[in-house]
Amino acid sequence: MSKNLPARRLGKGGPMVSAIGLGCMSLSGVYGQSSDENGVAVIQHALDAGVNFLDTSDMYGWGHNETVVGKALKGRRDGVILASKFGQTKGEGGKNGVNGKPEYVIEACEASLKRMGVEVIDLYYVHRIDPSVPIEDTVGAMAKLVQQGKVKHLGLCEAKPETVRRAHKTHPLAALQTEYSLLYREEAEESLKTTRELGISFVAYSPLGRSLLTANVQSLQDVAGDRRSDHPRFAAENFEHNRELVKNIEVLARDKGCKPAQIALAWVLAQGEDIVPIPGTKQVARVDENLGALAVTLSAAEVAHLSRVFAKGATSGTRYPAGGMKGVYI
């Protein structure tokens, strides 16, 4: 890496990672198309800019994303903290299933290692909790991967505090990954009480509200044809209300001479040194814009102002469609 970015530690004894990581999901056609060549270029540009924390999953493009990440890491694996996830399965009719069975944990990890062409995954998450399998069984199998040297650190995604506690007793967790932004605070901030008590870091995905907080989405036409159009916060009955909230970020960004996205990320960063946002993008220019948030300082008054404007419950619409909401905070 050519630059040194501010760093934060994962867990009590985990690795140091760049204070802003890179979420790679959008490089697999979720929010519009991205070629493999572009995906590799975005990842390698992020590495050149000092990012050392990459986040992928076997579910993103059902293996495609891990393959792209693997291509980008060829000859550049050293110093990169690589995170991936398992647990979501491809069901019939487009509905995702979950599988937290111990034997599947081992199978999924082997497949991910092969796709990425690496010998070890630095941070391995349960992507969605399987309510039919005790979390102790799932994490117990993950612990065996640590013992075998195939995984270094463990994490959960979208798990409620009770589940986090049970998992942490089975094997120490380095991180909990949950959606967290000005647009979504309720469950994330409740979870933070537990992660802080246990010394677990909090990895914030979608810290830009799937681009809504960047102010680049001005109308529903801007998200037509991609996954965001199915999200309630982009639904016609909710969108204008949420856009009005975002205008407060635009005003502050103009006053401070920066981008709205940088204000939104700076707010997340200001919530604590134990939080690492992982904004995703499929554009090289956006990588630089997001990292620019590290140079934006919000005063205590500005942080408080944003927290009041985006008070818990202020956003219109749930963060996932009804089906997706059943799979989070378990």
Buried (B, 14 or more C-beta within 10 A) or exposed (E): BEEEBEBBBBBEEBBEBBBBBBBBBBBBBBBEEBEBEBBBBBBBBBBBBBBBBBBBBBBBBEBBBBBBBBBBBEEEBEEBBBBBBBBBBEEEEEEBEBBBBBEBBBEBBEBBBEBBBBEBBBBBBBBBBBEEBEBBBBBBBBBBBBEEEBBBBBBBBBBBBEBBBBBBEBBBBBBBBBBBBBBBBEBBBBBBEBBEEBBBBBBBBBBBBBBBBBBEBEEBEBBEEBBBEEBBBBBEEBBEEBBEBBEBBBEBBEEBEBBBBBBBBBBBBBBEEBBBBBBBBBBBEBBEBBBBBBEBEBEEEBBEBBBEBBEEEBBBBBBBEEEBEEBBBB
